Amino acid sequence: MPNLDNLSKIKNIIDYISYKNPYGTLLKLKGMNEVFYTGNNININRIKYYFKLKKKLGFSEQKIKRVDLRFNNRFYLEFEEEVI
């Protein structure tokens, strides 16, 4: 798995890491609902930025199931329930 050395900064809060085609690396953090699809590049700064945006946009009340971080300049969010 590439870029695992990036995870040394957050190793204490990682619940699990796995790999799933076609998503690449999956990352689950302790105490968080979300599973992150990081692709082949685990970028801690993008995960931090996601949490900053989540707070600003009021997503803290929504139950986000998965966050796809594989694409530049955007996040794809999958919610437990449909959001209207």
C-alpha positions as CSV (number, residue, x, y, z in Angstrom):
1,M,0.0,0.0,0.0
2,P,1.6,3.3,-1.1
3,N,2.2,6.3,1.2
4,L,1.7,4.5,4.5
5,D,4.5,6.6,6.0
6,N,2.0,9.5,5.8
7,L,-0.1,7.8,8.4
8,S,2.5,7.8,11.1
9,K,1.1,11.2,12.3
10,I,-2.4,9.8,12.9
11,K,-1.6,6.1,13.7
12,N,-3.3,6.4,17.1
13,I,-6.6,7.4,15.6
14,I,-6.8,4.8,12.8
15,D,-9.5,2.1,13.3
16,Y,-8.5,0.1,10.2
17,I,-7.0,0.3,6.7
18,S,-8.0,-2.0,3.9
19,Y,-8.0,-2.2,0.1
20,K,-11.0,-2.6,-2.2
21,N,-11.2,-2.5,-6.0
22,P,-11.8,-0.1,-7.7
23,Y,-11.6,2.4,-4.8
24,G,-8.1,1.7,-3.6
25,T,-7.2,2.2,0.0
26,L,-10.1,2.5,2.5
27,L,-9.4,4.3,5.8
28,K,-11.6,4.3,8.9
29,L,-10.8,6.6,11.8
30,K,-11.7,5.9,15.4
31,G,-14.8,7.7,16.6
32,M,-15.9,8.8,13.1
33,N,-18.8,7.5,11.1
34,E,-17.2,8.0,7.7
35,V,-15.1,5.5,5.7
36,F,-12.6,7.3,3.4
37,Y,-11.9,6.1,-0.1
38,T,-8.4,7.5,-0.6
39,G,-7.4,5.7,-3.8
40,N,-3.7,5.0,-4.0
41,N,-2.7,8.2,-2.3
42,I,-3.5,8.7,1.4
43,N,-3.4,12.5,1.8
44,I,-3.9,13.5,5.5
45,N,-4.3,17.2,4.5
46,R,-7.3,16.3,2.3
47,I,-8.9,14.5,5.2
48,K,-8.3,17.5,7.5
49,Y,-9.8,19.8,4.9
50,Y,-12.8,17.6,4.6
51,F,-13.5,17.9,8.3
52,K,-13.1,21.6,8.1
53,L,-15.6,21.8,5.2
54,K,-18.0,19.4,7.0
55,K,-18.1,21.8,10.0
56,K,-18.7,24.9,7.8
57,L,-21.4,23.3,5.7
58,G,-23.4,21.9,8.6
59,F,-22.9,18.3,7.7
60,S,-22.2,17.4,11.3
61,E,-25.9,16.7,11.7
62,Q,-26.1,14.5,8.7
63,K,-24.9,10.9,8.8
64,I,-22.2,10.6,6.2
65,K,-21.4,7.0,5.4
66,R,-18.5,7.3,2.9
67,V,-16.3,10.0,1.6
68,D,-14.5,9.6,-1.8
69,L,-11.3,11.5,-1.8
70,R,-9.9,10.1,-5.0
71,F,-10.6,13.1,-7.3
72,N,-8.7,16.4,-7.3
73,N,-10.6,19.5,-6.2
74,R,-13.8,17.6,-5.0
75,F,-15.2,15.3,-2.5
76,Y,-18.0,12.8,-3.1
77,L,-20.2,12.1,-0.1
78,E,-22.5,9.1,0.4
79,F,-25.2,9.6,3.1
80,E,-26.9,6.9,5.2
81,E,-30.2,8.5,4.2
82,E,-31.2,10.5,1.1
83,V,-30.7,14.2,1.6
84,I,-33.2,16.5,0.0
